Amino acid sequence: MILYLWLGCMFYRSEAGWSIPDSLLFTVYTVTTVGYGGPQPLPNTGAFHAFTCIYILVGISGVTVIGTNTYQMITLEATRIRSSPLEQKRQSQGGQSTDDASESEGDYDAMAREVARRKEQFMSELDDLVRQQPFFSAALDYCIDRFKQTRTYLKTTRSGRILSVTLPFTGMILFGALVVGLIEGWSPLESVYWSIVTLTTVGYGDYVPTKNSAVWFCTVFFIPSSLLFLSFFLAQVAKSYIHLHSSYVVQWERRIRRKNEKKRAKAERAKEAQQNAEVASKSAENAASDDVKVPSSPDEENNGFNTISYTEEEEEE
């Protein structure tokens, strides 16, 4: 994030001619959606508008990821504290509060089951009512099938998850840019710039609607809806980061597990080879000891000696 802020600082310093403190302040309240407006007037160039649009979207996404990571660390630390022996002892002593929590959870489950039952009953009655009209029945079946296929695609595929994050937010940006840009007579880049600055609640104030129709559109619909769409966008960014981080952790766990299994198998093979070598060495020693000749008996030694003595006596005679 520090490198990202420095990148924005260098761009705004070269593009707008601001000082380093002013450029750094502008980048900070841009990614935090504060949006004071910066040193006035803001540059009215295409490079400034295009870079700022990208910088806002990437910056608030980065801030969201940092917040999500911090929340995960706090959650993990809280889980570790709850699983400590001291905390488990405290929980065991607070049995009454646990019973009260269980009762409240039971009431919530009963209410959820009742809501689900009423929803199922309503959908069944609506289905019976619609099926009395063949045309509406076929149209409803087609819409339901298409909706299920689209939902499955958006939930199960990587491209679908990306589209589920970007499409609503991008559509809202283009819709606001189209309506207000046509009314105010702005260029396409200026309209998109205004829409992103407004939808992300940055609000520099350099582009504002001035005509009554644009003012009413922004007051009644676009600005209130921007909070909803921005919340949805940031929630999806956080969810995607958590999913990506979890899959990354799982992949690393698998790699470490495979690596440990390979080391264990290699150690077992080395140990087995050492044991086989020791067995082979002992077998070789036993075979060598069996091949050693047994000392000859005394009779065989005397016979050999007598033969040699007899030969010597014959030579003397």
C-alpha positions in Angstrom: 0.0 0.0 0.0 2.9 2.4 0.7 4.3 1.7 -2.8 0.8 2.3 -4.3 0.5 5.6 -2.5 4.0 6.6 -3.7 3.1 5.7 -7.3 0.0 8.0 -7.1 2.1 10.7 -5.5 4.6 10.6 -8.3 1.9 10.7 -11.0 0.0 13.6 -9.5 3.2 15.5 -8.9 4.2 15.2 -12.5 0.7 15.6 -14.0 -0.7 18.4 -11.8 2.5 20.0 -10.7 1.7 19.7 -7.0 4.3 19.4 -4.2 5.0 16.0 -2.7 2.9 16.7 0.5 -0.1 17.8 -1.6 0.2 14.9 -3.9 0.5 12.4 -1.0 -2.4 14.0 0.8 -4.5 13.7 -2.4 -3.7 10.0 -2.8 -4.4 9.2 0.8 -7.9 10.8 0.9 -8.6 9.3 -2.5 -8.1 5.7 -1.5 -9.9 6.3 1.9 -12.8 8.0 0.0 -12.5 11.2 2.0 -12.3 13.4 -1.0 -11.5 16.9 0.1 -11.0 18.0 -3.5 -7.2 18.6 -3.4 -5.4 21.7 -4.5 -7.9 23.6 -6.6 -8.5 23.6 -9.5 -8.0 19.9 -10.3 -6.4 19.2 -13.7 -9.0 18.8 -16.4 -7.0 16.4 -18.6 -7.8 13.0 -19.9 -4.7 11.4 -18.3 -5.8 12.8 -14.9 -9.3 11.5 -15.3 -8.3 8.0 -16.6 -5.6 7.5 -14.0 -7.8 8.7 -11.1 -10.7 6.3 -12.1 -8.4 3.3 -12.0 -6.6 4.6 -8.9 -9.8 5.0 -7.0 -11.1 1.5 -7.8 -7.9 -0.3 -7.1 -7.1 1.8 -4.0 -10.4 1.2 -2.2 -10.1 -2.5 -3.1 -6.7 -2.6 -1.6 -7.9 -0.9 1.6 -10.7 -3.4 1.8 -8.2 -6.3 1.4 -6.1 -4.8 4.2 -9.1 -4.5 6.4 -10.2 -8.0 5.7 -6.8 -9.4 6.5 -6.7 -7.5 9.7 -10.2 -8.9 10.6 -8.9 -12.4 9.9 -6.0 -12.0 12.1 -8.2 -10.7 15.0 -10.6 -13.6 14.4 -7.8 -16.1 14.5 -6.4 -14.6 17.7 -9.8 -14.6 19.3 -10.3 -18.2 18.3 -6.9 -19.1 19.8 -7.8 -17.4 23.1 -11.2 -19.1 23.2 -9.5 -22.5 22.7 -7.1 -21.9 25.6 -7.5 -24.0 28.7 -8.2 -21.0 30.9 -11.0 -19.8 28.6 -12.5 -23.3 28.4 -12.5 -23.4 32.2 -14.4 -20.1 32.3 -16.9 -21.4 29.8 -17.4 -24.6 31.9 -18.1 -22.4 34.9 -20.6 -20.3 33.0 -23.0 -23.1 32.3 -26.1 -21.0 32.9 -25.2 -18.4 30.2 -24.5 -21.3 27.8 -28.0 -22.7 28.4 -29.5 -19.3 27.8 -27.6 -19.0 24.5 -28.8 -22.5 23.5 -32.4 -21.5 24.2 -32.1 -18.3 22.1 -30.5 -20.3 19.3 -33.4 -22.8 19.5 -35.9 -20.0 19.3 -34.1 -18.6 16.2 -34.1 -22.0 14.5 -37.8 -22.4 15.1 -38.5 -19.0 13.7 -36.3 -19.7 10.6 -38.1 -23.0 10.1 -41.5 -21.2 10.2 -40.3 -18.6 7.7 -39.1 -21.3 5.4 -42.4 -23.2 5.7 -44.4 -20.1 4.9 -42.1 -19.3 1.9 -42.5 -22.8 0.6 -46.3 -22.6 1.0 -46.4 -19.3 -0.8 -44.3 -20.6 -3.7 -46.5 -23.7 -4.0 -49.7 -21.6 -4.2 -48.1 -19.2 -6.7 -47.0 -22.2 -8.8 -50.5 -23.7 -8.8 -51.9 -20.3 -9.8 -49.5 -19.8 -12.6 -49.8 -23.3 -14.0 -53.5 -22.8 -14.6 -52.3 -20.5 -17.5 -50.2 -22.6 -20.0 -48.4 -19.6 -21.5 -47.5 -18.1 -18.2 -46.5 -21.5 -16.9 -44.1 -22.1 -19.8 -42.6 -18.6 -19.5 -42.2 -19.0 -15.7 -40.5 -22.4 -16.2 -38.1 -20.9 -18.8 -37.3 -18.0 -16.5 -36.7 -20.2 -13.5 -34.4 -22.5 -15.5 -32.4 -19.7 -16.9 -32.1 -18.1 -13.5 -30.9 -21.4 -12.0 -28.3 -21.9 -14.8 -27.1 -18.3 -14.4 -26.8 -18.6 -10.6 -24.9 -21.9 -10.9 -22.5 -20.4 -13.4 -21.9 -17.3 -11.2 -21.3 -19.5 -8.1 -19.3 -22.4 -9.5 -17.0 -21.0 -12.1 -14.1 -18.5 -11.6 -15.2 -16.3 -14.5 -18.8 -16.3 -13.1 -17.5 -15.2 -9.7 -15.6 -12.4 -11.3 -18.6 -11.3 -13.3 -20.8 -11.4 -10.2 -18.5 -8.9 -8.6 -17.8 -6.6 -11.5 -21.1 -6.6 -13.5 -23.4 -4.9 -11.0 -20.9 -2.2 -10.1 -19.7 -1.6 -13.7 -23.3 -1.4 -14.9 -24.2 1.1 -12.2 -21.1 3.2 -13.2 -22.1 3.2 -16.9 -25.7 3.9 -16.1 -25.0 7.0 -14.1 -22.4 8.2 -16.6 -24.8 7.7 -19.4 -27.7 9.5 -17.8 -25.9 12.5 -16.2 -23.3 12.8 -19.0 -26.0 13.2 -21.6 -27.9 15.7 -19.5 -24.9 17.8 -18.6 -23.2 17.4 -22.0 -20.0 15.9 -20.7 -17.6 13.8 -22.7 -17.6 10.0 -22.1 -14.4 10.1 -20.0 -15.7 12.9 -17.9 -19.0 11.2 -17.4 -17.3 7.9 -16.3 -14.9 9.9 -14.1 -17.8 11.7 -12.4 -19.7 8.5 -12.0 -16.8 6.6 -10.3 -16.0 9.6 -8.1 -19.6 9.8 -7.0 -20.4 6.1 -6.7 -17.3 5.4 -4.5 -18.3 8.4 -2.3 -14.9 10.1 -3.0 -16.6 13.3 -4.2 -13.9 15.7 -5.3 -16.5 18.4 -6.2 -14.9 19.3 -9.5 -17.8 17.8 -11.5 -21.3 18.3 -10.1 -24.8 18.1 -11.7 -26.2 21.5 -12.4 -29.4 20.9 -14.4 -32.6 20.0 -12.6 -33.2 16.6 -14.2 -29.6 15.5 -13.3 -30.0 16.9 -9.8 -33.2 15.0 -9.2 -31.7 11.8 -10.7 -28.7 12.0 -8.4 -30.7 13.0 -5.3 -33.5 10.5 -5.6 -31.7 7.4 -7.1 -28.0 7.5 -7.9 -26.4 8.8 -4.8 -28.5 6.8 -2.3 -28.0 3.7 -4.5 -24.3 4.3 -4.6 -24.0 3.3 -0.9 -25.7 0.0 -1.7 -23.7 -0.8 -4.7 -20.4 0.2 -3.1 -21.2 -1.9 0.0 -21.9 -4.9 -2.3 -18.8 -4.3 -4.3 -16.5 -4.1 -1.3 -18.2 -7.1 0.3 -17.6 -9.1 -2.8 -14.0 -8.0 -2.9 -13.5 -9.1 0.7 -15.2 -12.4 0.0 -13.1 -13.0 -3.1 -9.9 -12.3 -1.2 -10.9 -14.7 1.6 -11.7 -17.4 -0.9 -8.4 -16.8 -2.8 -6.4 -16.7 0.4 -8.1 -19.9 1.7 -7.4 -21.7 -1.6 -3.8 -20.4 -1.5 -3.3 -21.7 2.1 -4.8 -25.1 1.1 -2.4 -25.4 -1.8 0.5 -24.6 0.4 -0.7 -27.1 3.0 -0.9 -29.8 0.2 2.6 -28.9 -1.0 4.0 -29.1 2.5 2.2 -32.3 3.2 3.5 -33.9 -0.1 7.0 -32.6 0.7 6.8 -34.1 4.2 5.5 -37.4 2.8 8.3 -37.6 0.3 10.9 -36.9 3.1 9.2 -39.6 5.3 9.2 -42.1 2.4 12.8 -41.3 1.6 13.8 -41.7 5.3 11.9 -45.0 5.4 13.6 -46.3 2.3 17.0 -45.3 3.6 16.2 -47.0 6.9 15.0 -50.1 5.0 18.1 -50.1 2.8 20.3 -49.8 5.9 18.5 -52.7 7.5 18.9 -54.8 4.4 22.6 -53.9 4.2 23.0 -55.0 7.8 21.2 -58.3 7.2 23.3 -58.9 4.1 26.5 -58.1 6.0 25.5 -60.6 8.7 24.7 -63.2 6.1 28.1 -62.7 4.5 29.8 -63.0 7.8 28.0 -66.2 8.6 28.8 -67.7 5.2 32.4 -66.8 5.6 32.6 -68.4 9.0 31.0 -71.6 7.5 33.7 -71.7 4.7 36.6 -71.8 7.2 38.1 -75.3 7.3 37.8 -77.4 10.4 41.2 -78.5 12.0 42.2 -82.2 11.0 42.0 -85.1 13.5 45.1 -86.5 15.4 45.0 -89.8 13.4 45.3 -88.0 10.1 48.2 -85.9 11.5 50.1 -89.1 12.8 49.6 -90.9 9.5 51.1 -88.1 7.6 54.1 -87.9 10.0 54.7 -91.7 10.0 54.7 -91.7 6.2 57.3 -89.0 6.2 59.4 -90.9 8.9 59.3 -94.1 7.1 60.6 -92.5 4.0 63.5 -91.1 5.9 64.4 -94.5 7.4 64.4 -96.1 4.0 66.8 -93.5 2.8 69.2 -94.2 5.7 69.3 -98.0 5.0 
